[in-house]
Amino acid sequence: MTTLYGIKNCDTMKKAMRWLSDNNIDYTFHDYRKEGIDPEWVKEMLTKVEIDVFINKRGTTFRQLDADVKAMLNEQSAIPLLVAQPAMIKRPILIHNDSIQLGFKPEVYSSIFL
């Protein structure tokens, strides 16, 4: 089973979804802005992916955080923040056969599926 997590209107998400469709890869899309995310899911992801990789530090949502919040950010404090502001999660997140891939690079997707 393949699940793609992200926000539908993100350009990188559109590229990933287009690549999957063009290569006839069946997947489920979870828009965590519309559908939300569960704190347990975030907690589980942070056991598999380092927080510095999981958080989209280039995004506007992260950049607008107070400096104090950024300085104190750790796995525990990040969970409620990421649930409330899922745009801060790097995207796309591809989960395929229990492996996790963050971001989109066609060559990486090719190595996974083709």
C-alpha positions as a Markdown table, in Angstrom:
| # | Residue | x | y | z |
|---|---|---|---|---|
| 1 | Met | 0.0 | 0.0 | 0.0 |
| 2 | Thr | 1.2 | 3.5 | -0.9 |
| 3 | Thr | 0.1 | 6.6 | 0.8 |
| 4 | Leu | 1.1 | 10.2 | -0.1 |
| 5 | Tyr | 0.7 | 12.8 | 2.7 |
| 6 | Gly | 0.8 | 16.5 | 2.1 |
| 7 | Ile | -1.2 | 19.5 | 1.0 |
| 8 | Lys | -3.0 | 19.4 | -2.3 |
| 9 | Asn | -2.1 | 22.8 | -3.6 |
| 10 | Cys | 1.6 | 22.5 | -3.0 |
| 11 | Asp | 3.6 | 22.6 | -6.2 |
| 12 | Thr | 5.9 | 19.8 | -5.1 |
| 13 | Met | 2.9 | 17.7 | -4.1 |
| 14 | Lys | 1.5 | 18.3 | -7.6 |
| 15 | Lys | 4.7 | 17.0 | -9.2 |
| 16 | Ala | 4.7 | 13.9 | -7.0 |
| 17 | Met | 1.1 | 13.1 | -7.7 |
| 18 | Arg | 1.6 | 13.7 | -11.4 |
| 19 | Trp | 4.6 | 11.3 | -11.4 |
| 20 | Leu | 2.7 | 8.6 | -9.6 |
| 21 | Ser | -0.3 | 8.9 | -12.0 |
| 22 | Asp | 2.0 | 9.0 | -15.0 |
| 23 | Asn | 3.6 | 5.8 | -13.9 |
| 24 | Asn | 0.3 | 4.1 | -13.0 |
| 25 | Ile | 1.1 | 3.8 | -9.3 |
| 26 | Asp | -2.0 | 3.4 | -7.2 |
| 27 | Tyr | -1.8 | 5.5 | -4.1 |
| 28 | Thr | -4.0 | 7.0 | -1.4 |
| 29 | Phe | -3.7 | 10.8 | -0.9 |
| 30 | His | -4.0 | 12.2 | 2.6 |
| 31 | Asp | -4.3 | 16.0 | 2.6 |
| 32 | Tyr | -3.3 | 16.8 | 6.2 |
| 33 | Arg | -4.6 | 20.4 | 5.9 |
| 34 | Lys | -8.1 | 19.3 | 5.0 |
| 35 | Glu | -8.2 | 15.9 | 6.8 |
| 36 | Gly | -6.0 | 16.8 | 9.7 |
| 37 | Ile | -3.4 | 14.6 | 11.3 |
| 38 | Asp | -3.4 | 12.6 | 14.4 |
| 39 | Pro | -0.9 | 13.4 | 17.2 |
| 40 | Glu | -0.1 | 9.7 | 17.4 |
| 41 | Trp | 0.8 | 9.7 | 13.7 |
| 42 | Val | 3.2 | 12.6 | 14.2 |
| 43 | Lys | 4.7 | 10.9 | 17.2 |
| 44 | Glu | 5.2 | 7.7 | 15.3 |
| 45 | Met | 6.8 | 9.6 | 12.3 |
| 46 | Leu | 9.2 | 11.4 | 14.7 |
| 47 | Thr | 10.4 | 8.0 | 15.8 |
| 48 | Lys | 11.3 | 7.2 | 12.2 |
| 49 | Val | 12.4 | 10.6 | 10.9 |
| 50 | Glu | 14.5 | 13.2 | 12.6 |
| 51 | Ile | 12.7 | 16.3 | 13.6 |
| 52 | Asp | 15.0 | 18.5 | 11.6 |
| 53 | Val | 14.1 | 16.5 | 8.4 |
| 54 | Phe | 10.4 | 16.3 | 9.2 |
| 55 | Ile | 9.8 | 20.0 | 9.7 |
| 56 | Asn | 9.7 | 22.2 | 6.6 |
| 57 | Lys | 12.0 | 25.1 | 7.8 |
| 58 | Arg | 11.8 | 26.8 | 4.4 |
| 59 | Gly | 8.0 | 27.3 | 4.7 |
| 60 | Thr | 6.3 | 30.5 | 5.7 |
| 61 | Thr | 4.5 | 28.9 | 8.7 |
| 62 | Phe | 7.8 | 27.9 | 10.3 |
| 63 | Arg | 9.6 | 31.2 | 9.5 |
| 64 | Gln | 6.8 | 33.1 | 11.2 |
| 65 | Leu | 7.2 | 31.3 | 14.5 |
| 66 | Asp | 8.6 | 33.3 | 17.4 |
| 67 | Ala | 12.3 | 32.8 | 17.9 |
| 68 | Asp | 11.6 | 31.4 | 21.4 |
| 69 | Val | 9.3 | 28.7 | 20.0 |
| 70 | Lys | 11.9 | 27.7 | 17.3 |
| 71 | Ala | 14.7 | 27.6 | 19.9 |
| 72 | Met | 12.7 | 25.3 | 22.3 |
| 73 | Leu | 11.4 | 23.0 | 19.5 |
| 74 | Asn | 11.9 | 19.4 | 20.2 |
| 75 | Glu | 10.0 | 16.2 | 19.5 |
| 76 | Gln | 7.6 | 16.7 | 22.4 |
| 77 | Ser | 6.8 | 20.4 | 21.8 |
| 78 | Ala | 6.6 | 19.8 | 18.0 |
| 79 | Ile | 3.7 | 17.4 | 18.2 |
| 80 | Pro | 0.9 | 19.8 | 19.1 |
| 81 | Leu | 2.4 | 22.5 | 16.9 |
| 82 | Leu | 2.5 | 20.2 | 13.9 |
| 83 | Val | -1.0 | 19.0 | 14.5 |
| 84 | Ala | -2.2 | 22.6 | 14.7 |
| 85 | Gln | -0.1 | 23.7 | 11.8 |
| 86 | Pro | 0.4 | 20.8 | 9.4 |
| 87 | Ala | 1.8 | 23.1 | 6.7 |
| 88 | Met | 5.0 | 23.0 | 8.8 |
| 89 | Ile | 5.5 | 19.3 | 7.8 |
| 90 | Lys | 7.8 | 18.7 | 4.9 |
| 91 | Arg | 6.0 | 17.4 | 1.9 |
| 92 | Pro | 5.3 | 15.2 | 0.2 |
| 93 | Ile | 5.7 | 12.2 | 2.6 |
| 94 | Leu | 5.5 | 9.0 | 0.7 |
| 95 | Ile | 4.9 | 5.8 | 2.7 |
| 96 | His | 5.4 | 2.6 | 0.6 |
| 97 | Asn | 5.8 | -0.8 | 2.1 |
| 98 | Asp | 6.7 | 0.6 | 5.5 |
| 99 | Ser | 9.5 | 2.8 | 4.0 |
| 100 | Ile | 9.3 | 6.6 | 4.2 |
| 101 | Gln | 10.5 | 9.1 | 1.7 |
| 102 | Leu | 10.3 | 12.8 | 2.4 |
| 103 | Gly | 10.3 | 15.3 | -0.5 |
| 104 | Phe | 10.0 | 14.5 | -4.2 |
| 105 | Lys | 12.8 | 13.6 | -6.6 |
| 106 | Pro | 11.8 | 11.7 | -9.7 |
| 107 | Glu | 14.9 | 9.5 | -9.6 |
| 108 | Val | 14.2 | 8.4 | -6.0 |
| 109 | Tyr | 10.6 | 7.6 | -6.9 |
| 110 | Ser | 11.9 | 5.6 | -9.9 |
| 111 | Ser | 14.2 | 3.6 | -7.6 |
| 112 | Ile | 11.2 | 2.8 | -5.3 |
| 113 | Phe | 8.7 | 1.9 | -7.9 |
| 114 | Leu | 10.3 | 1.0 | -11.3 |
